[in-house]
Amino acid sequence: SEATDEGEALVSAVLEVLKWQKVVLVGCDKESILAIDAALRLAPDRIAGLVFCGDLSTLDEYVKRRIVELQEGCPDDVDNADLDEMDIDEFLHSYVDCPCSIIWDGDISTWSESSTL
């Protein structure tokens, strides 16, 4: 999608200019979509982790749209019932290849396969 291309291009350009190999992206409010789009394409090679904070209602809606896209792309003989129940945490854990932390209204939810964040 165009937004995904823009997120990836922007993060890649910043990394190149700063001559950084890897970063932890922080997405706050609506910018969380840019961070997740970049991570979907650049993690784990260039994105070491993600932190989301602030009003994540836009991210929640984005994840719901991505889940619908995944459901529409599933072959008819594949059971995609798990996608119906998926939330932001499960989406990140399933599709983003780096550790993530979500800070939402002072609450923190963290997951990581390597428990590094």
ROVO-504158 format. One record per residue: residue number from 1; residue in one letter; x, y, z of N, C-alpha, C in turn. Coordinates in steps of 0.02 Angstrom, whole numbers, padded with zeros to 5 digits. Atoms other than C-alpha are relative to their C-alpha. Example, Ala and Ser with C-alpha at 12.3 -4.5 7.8 and 13.67 -1.06 7.14 Angstrom:
2
<nr 1&rest A&n.X 00045&n.Y -00059&n.Z 00000&ca.X 00615&ca.Y -00225&ca.Z 00390&c.X 00045&c.Y 00060&c.Z 00000>
<nr 2&rest S&n.X -00042&n.Y -00059&n.Z -00003&ca.X 00684&ca.Y -00053&ca.Z 00357&c.X -00039&c.Y 00055&c.Z 00037>
//
This chain:
117
<nr 1&rest S&n.X 00042&n.Y -00059&n.Z 00000&ca.X 00000&ca.Y 00000&ca.Z 00000&c.X 00044&c.Y 00062&c.Z 00000>
<nr 2&rest E&n.X -00037&n.Y -00063&n.Z 00004&ca.X 00052&ca.Y 00181&ca.Z -00023&c.X 00026&c.Y 00021&c.Z 00069>
<nr 3&rest A&n.X -00021&n.Y -00020&n.Z -00068&ca.X 00058&ca.Y 00215&ca.Z 00166&c.X 00059&c.Y -00043&c.Z 00022>
<nr 4&rest T&n.X -00055&n.Y 00045&n.Z -00018&ca.X 00170&ca.Y 00062&ca.Z 00192&c.X 00063&c.Y 00021&c.Z -00035>
<nr 5&rest D&n.X -00058&n.Y -00021&n.Z 00038&ca.X 00287&ca.Y 00119&ca.Z 00055&c.X 00029&c.Y 00065&c.Z 00029>
<nr 6&rest E&n.X -00023&n.Y -00064&n.Z -00029&ca.X 00295&ca.Y 00295&ca.Z 00131&c.X 00035&c.Y -00011&c.Z 00067>
<nr 7&rest G&n.X -00030&n.Y 00013&n.Z -00065&ca.X 00331&ca.Y 00228&ca.Z 00306&c.X 00069&c.Y -00032&c.Z -00007>
<nr 8&rest E&n.X -00064&n.Y 00034&n.Z 00011&ca.X 00467&ca.Y 00113&ca.Z 00245&c.X 00051&c.Y 00048&c.Z -00030>
<nr 9&rest A&n.X -00046&n.Y -00047&n.Z 00033&ca.X 00545&ca.Y 00247&ca.Z 00133&c.X 00025&c.Y 00053&c.Z 00048>
<nr 10&rest L&n.X -00019&n.Y -00051&n.Z -00047&ca.X 00544&ca.Y 00379&ca.Z 00269&c.X 00049&c.Y -00026&c.Z 00052>
<nr 11&rest V&n.X -00045&n.Y 00029&n.Z -00051&ca.X 00622&ca.Y 00267&ca.Z 00401&c.X 00067&c.Y -00019&c.Z -00031>
<nr 12&rest S&n.X -00063&n.Y 00018&n.Z 00034&ca.X 00751&ca.Y 00200&ca.Z 00278&c.X 00042&c.Y 00061&c.Z -00015>
<nr 13&rest A&n.X -00038&n.Y -00062&n.Z 00015&ca.X 00800&ca.Y 00377&ca.Z 00225&c.X 00031&c.Y 00029&c.Z 00063>
<nr 14&rest V&n.X -00027&n.Y -00027&n.Z -00063&ca.X 00820&ca.Y 00434&ca.Z 00406&c.X 00059&c.Y -00043&c.Z 00024>
<nr 15&rest L&n.X -00054&n.Y 00045&n.Z -00021&ca.X 00926&ca.Y 00281&ca.Z 00447&c.X 00062&c.Y 00011&c.Z -00042>
<nr 16&rest E&n.X -00058&n.Y -00011&n.Z 00044&ca.X 01037&ca.Y 00312&ca.Z 00296&c.X 00034&c.Y 00066&c.Z 00015>
<nr 17&rest V&n.X -00029&n.Y -00066&n.Z -00014&ca.X 01061&ca.Y 00497&ca.Z 00333&c.X 00038&c.Y 00000&c.Z 00066>
<nr 18&rest L&n.X -00033&n.Y 00002&n.Z -00065&ca.X 01104&ca.Y 00462&ca.Z 00515&c.X 00054&c.Y -00054&c.Z 00004>
<nr 19&rest K&n.X -00048&n.Y 00055&n.Z 00003&ca.X 01209&ca.Y 00311&ca.Z 00464&c.X -00010&c.Y -00049&c.Z 00058>
<nr 20&rest W&n.X 00017&n.Y 00047&n.Z -00052&ca.X 01118&ca.Y 00202&ca.Z 00591&c.X -00020&c.Y -00066&c.Z -00032>
<nr 21&rest Q&n.X 00017&n.Y 00066&n.Z 00026&ca.X 01103&ca.Y 00015&ca.Z 00563&c.X -00069&c.Y -00023&c.Z 00023>
<nr 22&rest K&n.X 00064&n.Y 00022&n.Z -00029&ca.X 00955&ca.Y -00019&ca.Z 00679&c.X -00026&c.Y 00051&c.Z 00049>
<nr 23&rest V&n.X 00032&n.Y -00046&n.Z -00047&ca.X 00831&ca.Y 00079&ca.Z 00783&c.X -00059&c.Y -00035&c.Z 00034>
<nr 24&rest V&n.X 00064&n.Y 00015&n.Z -00032&ca.X 00688&ca.Y 00059&ca.Z 00904&c.X -00045&c.Y 00058&c.Z -00019>
<nr 25&rest L&n.X 00047&n.Y -00053&n.Z 00021&ca.X 00542&ca.Y 00156&ca.Z 00830&c.X -00051&c.Y 00012&c.Z 00055>
<nr 26&rest V&n.X 00054&n.Y -00019&n.Z -00046&ca.X 00421&ca.Y 00250&ca.Z 00941&c.X -00054&c.Y 00032&c.Z -00041>
<nr 27&rest G&n.X 00057&n.Y -00027&n.Z 00035&ca.X 00250&ca.Y 00281&ca.Z 00869&c.X -00050&c.Y 00027&c.Z 00051>
<nr 28&rest C&n.X 00046&n.Y -00031&n.Z -00047&ca.X 00140&ca.Y 00403&ca.Z 00963&c.X -00061&c.Y 00025&c.Z -00039>
<nr 29&rest D&n.X 00063&n.Y -00019&n.Z 00031&ca.X -00043&ca.Y 00430&ca.Z 00918&c.X -00003&c.Y -00025&c.Z -00072>
<nr 30&rest K&n.X 00008&n.Y 00021&n.Z 00070&ca.X -00070&ca.Y 00427&ca.Z 00728&c.X 00065&c.Y -00023&c.Z -00032>
<nr 31&rest E&n.X -00065&n.Y 00020&n.Z 00029&ca.X 00116&ca.Y 00407&ca.Z 00692&c.X 00016&c.Y -00073&c.Z 00014>
<nr 32&rest S&n.X -00011&n.Y 00071&n.Z -00013&ca.X 00105&ca.Y 00231&ca.Z 00763&c.X -00010&c.Y -00042&c.Z -00063>
<nr 33&rest I&n.X 00011&n.Y 00036&n.Z 00063&ca.X 00041&ca.Y 00176&ca.Z 00592&c.X 00063&c.Y 00001&c.Z -00043>
<nr 34&rest L&n.X -00062&n.Y -00005&n.Z 00038&ca.X 00199&ca.Y 00239&ca.Z 00508&c.X 00052&c.Y -00048&c.Z 00029>
<nr 35&rest A&n.X -00049&n.Y 00044&n.Z -00033&ca.X 00304&ca.Y 00144&ca.Z 00636&c.X -00014&c.Y -00074&c.Z -00015>
<nr 36&rest I&n.X 00017&n.Y 00070&n.Z 00012&ca.X 00210&ca.Y -00019&ca.Z 00614&c.X 00010&c.Y -00018&c.Z -00074>
<nr 37&rest D&n.X -00010&n.Y 00013&n.Z 00071&ca.X 00212&ca.Y -00004&ca.Z 00424&c.X 00074&c.Y -00011&c.Z -00016>
<nr 38&rest A&n.X -00072&n.Y 00007&n.Z 00011&ca.X 00400&ca.Y 00020&ca.Z 00426&c.X 00025&c.Y -00066&c.Z 00028>
<nr 39&rest A&n.X -00022&n.Y 00062&n.Z -00032&ca.X 00424&ca.Y -00125&ca.Z 00546&c.X -00023&c.Y -00062&c.Z -00038>
<nr 40&rest L&n.X 00024&n.Y 00058&n.Z 00038&ca.X 00318&ca.Y -00243&ca.Z 00441&c.X 00047&c.Y -00017&c.Z -00057>
<nr 41&rest R&n.X -00046&n.Y 00012&n.Z 00057&ca.X 00444&ca.Y -00222&ca.Z 00300&c.X 00073&c.Y -00002&c.Z 00019>
<nr 42&rest L&n.X -00071&n.Y -00008&n.Z -00015&ca.X 00608&ca.Y -00179&ca.Z 00387&c.X 00025&c.Y -00041&c.Z 00059>
<nr 43&rest A&n.X -00021&n.Y 00040&n.Z -00057&ca.X 00609&ca.Y -00286&ca.Z 00545&c.X 00016&c.Y -00071&c.Z -00023>
<nr 44&rest P&n.X -00044&n.Y -00020&n.Z -00054&ca.X 00716&ca.Y -00369&ca.Z 00605&c.X 00066&c.Y 00031&c.Z -00023>
<nr 45&rest D&n.X -00065&n.Y -00024&n.Z 00024&ca.X 00857&ca.Y -00308&ca.Z 00492&c.X 00015&c.Y 00072&c.Z 00020>
<nr 46&rest R&n.X -00012&n.Y -00071&n.Z -00015&ca.X 00835&ca.Y -00120&ca.Z 00523&c.X -00039&c.Y 00025&c.Z 00061>
<nr 47&rest I&n.X 00041&n.Y -00020&n.Z -00056&ca.X 00702&ca.Y -00111&ca.Z 00660&c.X 00011&c.Y -00050&c.Z 00057>
<nr 48&rest A&n.X -00015&n.Y 00044&n.Z -00057&ca.X 00756&ca.Y -00182&ca.Z 00829&c.X -00059&c.Y -00007&c.Z 00047>
<nr 49&rest G&n.X 00058&n.Y 00004&n.Z -00044&ca.X 00593&ca.Y -00145&ca.Z 00918&c.X -00048&c.Y 00057&c.Z -00013>
<nr 50&rest L&n.X 00053&n.Y -00051&n.Z 00007&ca.X 00433&ca.Y -00043&ca.Z 00927&c.X -00027&c.Y 00018&c.Z 00068>
<nr 51&rest V&n.X 00036&n.Y -00023&n.Z -00059&ca.X 00354&ca.Y 00062&ca.Z 01063&c.X -00057&c.Y 00043&c.Z -00025>
<nr 52&rest F&n.X 00059&n.Y -00038&n.Z 00018&ca.X 00178&ca.Y 00129&ca.Z 01043&c.X -00028&c.Y 00034&c.Z 00062>
<nr 53&rest C&n.X 00026&n.Y -00036&n.Z -00058&ca.X 00104&ca.Y 00262&ca.Z 01157&c.X -00053&c.Y 00050&c.Z -00023>
<nr 54&rest G&n.X 00049&n.Y -00051&n.Z 00014&ca.X -00033&ca.Y 00391&ca.Z 01169&c.X -00067&c.Y -00029&c.Z -00020>
<nr 55&rest D&n.X 00066&n.Y 00020&n.Z 00024&ca.X -00202&ca.Y 00379&ca.Z 01085&c.X 00011&c.Y -00048&c.Z -00058>
<nr 56&rest L&n.X -00013&n.Y 00052&n.Z 00051&ca.X -00191&ca.Y 00216&ca.Z 00988&c.X -00064&c.Y -00022&c.Z -00035>
<nr 57&rest S&n.X 00062&n.Y 00018&n.Z 00034&ca.X -00369&ca.Y 00217&ca.Z 00922&c.X 00011&c.Y -00006&c.Z -00076>
<nr 58&rest T&n.X -00015&n.Y 00003&n.Z 00072&ca.X -00301&ca.Y 00251&ca.Z 00746&c.X 00037&c.Y -00065&c.Z -00016>
<nr 59&rest L&n.X -00036&n.Y 00064&n.Z 00009&ca.X -00182&ca.Y 00103&ca.Z 00763&c.X -00048&c.Y -00058&c.Z 00005>
<nr 60&rest D&n.X 00049&n.Y 00053&n.Z -00009&ca.X -00325&ca.Y -00006&ca.Z 00824&c.X -00041&c.Y -00008&c.Z -00064>
<nr 61&rest E&n.X 00039&n.Y 00003&n.Z 00062&ca.X -00428&ca.Y 00039&ca.Z 00669&c.X 00042&c.Y -00027&c.Z -00058>
<nr 62&rest Y&n.X -00046&n.Y 00023&n.Z 00052&ca.X -00277&ca.Y 00010&ca.Z 00556&c.X 00009&c.Y -00076&c.Z 00004>
<nr 63&rest V&n.X -00009&n.Y 00072&n.Z -00010&ca.X -00248&ca.Y -00163&ca.Z 00631&c.X -00063&c.Y -00038&c.Z -00022>
<nr 64&rest K&n.X 00063&n.Y 00032&n.Z 00021&ca.X -00432&ca.Y -00206&ca.Z 00605&c.X -00005&c.Y -00004&c.Z -00076>
<nr 65&rest R&n.X 00000&n.Y 00001&n.Z 00074&ca.X -00417&ca.Y -00156&ca.Z 00421&c.X 00049&c.Y -00052&c.Z -00027>
<nr 66&rest R&n.X -00050&n.Y 00049&n.Z 00023&ca.X -00259&ca.Y -00260&ca.Z 00400&c.X -00025&c.Y -00072&c.Z 00010>
<nr 67&rest I&n.X 00028&n.Y 00067&n.Z -00014&ca.X -00347&ca.Y -00411&ca.Z 00479&c.X -00052&c.Y -00017&c.Z -00053>
<nr 68&rest V&n.X 00050&n.Y 00012&n.Z 00053&ca.X -00492&ca.Y -00392&ca.Z 00355&c.X 00036&c.Y -00017&c.Z -00065>
<nr 69&rest E&n.X -00038&n.Y 00014&n.Z 00060&ca.X -00364&ca.Y -00387&ca.Z 00214&c.X 00028&c.Y -00071&c.Z 00002>
<nr 70&rest L&n.X -00027&n.Y 00067&n.Z -00007&ca.X -00284&ca.Y -00546&ca.Z 00281&c.X -00055&c.Y -00052&c.Z -00010>
<nr 71&rest Q&n.X 00057&n.Y 00046&n.Z 00008&ca.X -00455&ca.Y -00631&ca.Z 00292&c.X -00020&c.Y -00006&c.Z -00073>
<nr 72&rest E&n.X 00020&n.Y 00001&n.Z 00071&ca.X -00498&ca.Y -00582&ca.Z 00114&c.X 00051&c.Y -00036&c.Z -00043>
<nr 73&rest G&n.X -00053&n.Y 00033&n.Z 00038&ca.X -00331&ca.Y -00651&ca.Z 00055&c.X 00008&c.Y -00073&c.Z 00015>
<nr 74&rest C&n.X -00005&n.Y 00071&n.Z -00018&ca.X -00353&ca.Y -00820&ca.Z 00139&c.X -00037&c.Y -00043&c.Z -00051>
<nr 75&rest P&n.X 00036&n.Y 00046&n.Z 00044&ca.X -00396&ca.Y -00965&ca.Z 00024&c.X -00063&c.Y -00025&c.Z 00036>
<nr 76&rest D&n.X 00064&n.Y 00022&n.Z -00028&ca.X -00573&ca.Y -01030&ca.Z 00050&c.X 00007&c.Y -00061&c.Z 00045>
<nr 77&rest D&n.X -00007&n.Y 00060&n.Z -00040&ca.X -00510&ca.Y -01195&ca.Z 00121&c.X 00041&c.Y 00010&c.Z 00064>
<nr 78&rest V&n.X -00039&n.Y -00015&n.Z -00061&ca.X -00409&ca.Y -01108&ca.Z 00260&c.X -00046&c.Y 00031&c.Z 00052>
<nr 79&rest D&n.X 00041&n.Y -00026&n.Z -00055&ca.X -00494&ca.Y -01079&ca.Z 00427&c.X 00034&c.Y 00062&c.Z 00028>
<nr 80&rest N&n.X -00029&n.Y -00062&n.Z -00025&ca.X -00464&ca.Y -00897&ca.Z 00473&c.X -00039&c.Y 00027&c.Z 00060>
<nr 81&rest A&n.X 00039&n.Y -00020&n.Z -00059&ca.X -00572&ca.Y -00895&ca.Z 00631&c.X 00044&c.Y 00036&c.Z 00051>
<nr 82&rest D&n.X -00045&n.Y -00033&n.Z -00047&ca.X -00419&ca.Y -00844&ca.Z 00734&c.X 00007&c.Y 00074&c.Z -00015>
<nr 83&rest L&n.X -00006&n.Y -00070&n.Z 00019&ca.X -00412&ca.Y -00681&ca.Z 00637&c.X -00058&c.Y 00042&c.Z 00028>
<nr 84&rest D&n.X 00058&n.Y -00036&n.Z -00026&ca.X -00587&ca.Y -00634&ca.Z 00698&c.X 00012&c.Y 00025&c.Z 00071>
<nr 85&rest E&n.X -00011&n.Y -00016&n.Z -00070&ca.X -00526&ca.Y -00629&ca.Z 00878&c.X 00066&c.Y 00039&c.Z 00012>
<nr 86&rest M&n.X -00066&n.Y -00030&n.Z -00007&ca.X -00357&ca.Y -00545&ca.Z 00845&c.X -00005&c.Y 00073&c.Z 00022>
<nr 87&rest D&n.X -00005&n.Y -00069&n.Z -00021&ca.X -00314&ca.Y -00383&ca.Z 00936&c.X 00069&c.Y 00027&c.Z -00018>
<nr 88&rest I&n.X -00065&n.Y -00031&n.Z 00017&ca.X -00165&ca.Y -00264&ca.Z 00921&c.X 00058&c.Y -00043&c.Z 00023>
<nr 89&rest D&n.X -00055&n.Y 00041&n.Z -00026&ca.X -00053&ca.Y -00370&ca.Z 01033&c.X 00012&c.Y -00062&c.Z -00042>
<nr 90&rest E&n.X -00006&n.Y 00061&n.Z 00039&ca.X -00089&ca.Y -00529&ca.Z 00937&c.X 00024&c.Y 00013&c.Z -00071>
<nr 91&rest F&n.X -00022&n.Y -00018&n.Z 00066&ca.X -00067&ca.Y -00443&ca.Z 00769&c.X 00075&c.Y 00014&c.Z -00001>
<nr 92&rest L&n.X -00071&n.Y -00016&n.Z -00004&ca.X 00102&ca.Y -00373&ca.Z 00820&c.X 00042&c.Y -00063&c.Z 00010>
<nr 93&rest H&n.X -00037&n.Y 00061&n.Z -00015&ca.X 00159&ca.Y -00540&ca.Z 00891&c.X 00003&c.Y -00046&c.Z -00061>
<nr 94&rest S&n.X 00004&n.Y 00046&n.Z 00058&ca.X 00104&ca.Y -00633&ca.Z 00733&c.X 00034&c.Y 00026&c.Z -00062>
<nr 95&rest Y&n.X -00021&n.Y -00026&n.Z 00065&ca.X 00161&ca.Y -00514&ca.Z 00596&c.X 00061&c.Y 00047&c.Z 00002>
<nr 96&rest V&n.X -00058&n.Y -00045&n.Z -00004&ca.X 00299&ca.Y -00398&ca.Z 00661&c.X 00058&c.Y -00038&c.Z 00031>
<nr 97&rest D&n.X -00057&n.Y 00041&n.Z -00019&ca.X 00470&ca.Y -00477&ca.Z 00677&c.X 00049&c.Y 00038&c.Z 00044>
<nr 98&rest C&n.X -00043&n.Y -00033&n.Z -00050&ca.X 00537&ca.Y -00376&ca.Z 00825&c.X -00041&c.Y 00010&c.Z 00064>
<nr 99&rest P&n.X 00036&n.Y -00011&n.Z -00063&ca.X 00493&ca.Y -00346&ca.Z 01008&c.X -00040&c.Y 00065&c.Z -00002>
<nr 100&rest C&n.X 00045&n.Y -00058&n.Z -00002&ca.X 00351&ca.Y -00223&ca.Z 01042&c.X -00024&c.Y 00013&c.Z 00071>
<nr 101&rest S&n.X 00031&n.Y -00020&n.Z -00063&ca.X 00285&ca.Y -00126&ca.Z 01191&c.X -00056&c.Y 00049&c.Z -00016>
<nr 102&rest I&n.X 00056&n.Y -00046&n.Z 00008&ca.X 00118&ca.Y -00040&ca.Z 01201&c.X -00013&c.Y 00034&c.Z 00067>
<nr 103&rest I&n.X 00017&n.Y -00038&n.Z -00059&ca.X 00090&ca.Y 00098&ca.Z 01327&c.X -00063&c.Y 00039&c.Z -00017>
<nr 104&rest W&n.X 00065&n.Y -00028&n.Z 00018&ca.X -00092&ca.Y 00148&ca.Z 01325&c.X -00035&c.Y 00021&c.Z 00064>
<nr 105&rest D&n.X 00033&n.Y -00027&n.Z -00060&ca.X -00173&ca.Y 00260&ca.Z 01457&c.X 00035&c.Y -00021&c.Z 00064>
<nr 106&rest G&n.X -00038&n.Y 00017&n.Z -00060&ca.X -00033&ca.Y 00222&ca.Z 01580&c.X 00008&c.Y -00075&c.Z 00012>
<nr 107&rest D&n.X -00005&n.Y 00072&n.Z -00006&ca.X -00054&ca.Y 00034&ca.Z 01558&c.X 00055&c.Y -00023&c.Z -00047>
<nr 108&rest I&n.X -00052&n.Y 00025&n.Z 00045&ca.X 00090&ca.Y -00065&ca.Z 01484&c.X -00012&c.Y -00074&c.Z -00015>
<nr 109&rest S&n.X 00005&n.Y 00069&n.Z 00022&ca.X 00078&ca.Y -00224&ca.Z 01384&c.X 00062&c.Y -00013&c.Z -00042>
<nr 110&rest T&n.X -00064&n.Y 00013&n.Z 00035&ca.X 00242&ca.Y -00300&ca.Z 01326&c.X 00003&c.Y -00074&c.Z -00019>
<nr 111&rest W&n.X -00015&n.Y 00069&n.Z 00020&ca.X 00284&ca.Y -00455&ca.Z 01227&c.X 00065&c.Y 00000&c.Z -00038>
<nr 112&rest S&n.X -00062&n.Y 00009&n.Z 00036&ca.X 00445&ca.Y -00518&ca.Z 01158&c.X 00020&c.Y -00073&c.Z 00003>
<nr 113&rest E&n.X -00022&n.Y 00070&n.Z -00001&ca.X 00505&ca.Y -00688&ca.Z 01106&c.X 00064&c.Y -00007&c.Z 00040>
<nr 114&rest S&n.X -00063&n.Y 00005&n.Z -00036&ca.X 00675&ca.Y -00650&ca.Z 01180&c.X -00002&c.Y 00038&c.Z 00066>
<nr 115&rest S&n.X 00008&n.Y -00039&n.Z -00062&ca.X 00608&ca.Y -00541&ca.Z 01324&c.X 00055&c.Y 00052&c.Z 00009>
<nr 116&rest T&n.X -00052&n.Y -00050&n.Z -00004&ca.X 00733&ca.Y -00405&ca.Z 01283&c.X -00025&c.Y 00070&c.Z 00013>
<nr 117&rest L&n.X 00026&n.Y -00067&n.Z -00015&ca.X 00617&ca.Y -00255&ca.Z 01303&c.X -00037&c.Y 00000&c.Z 00064>
//
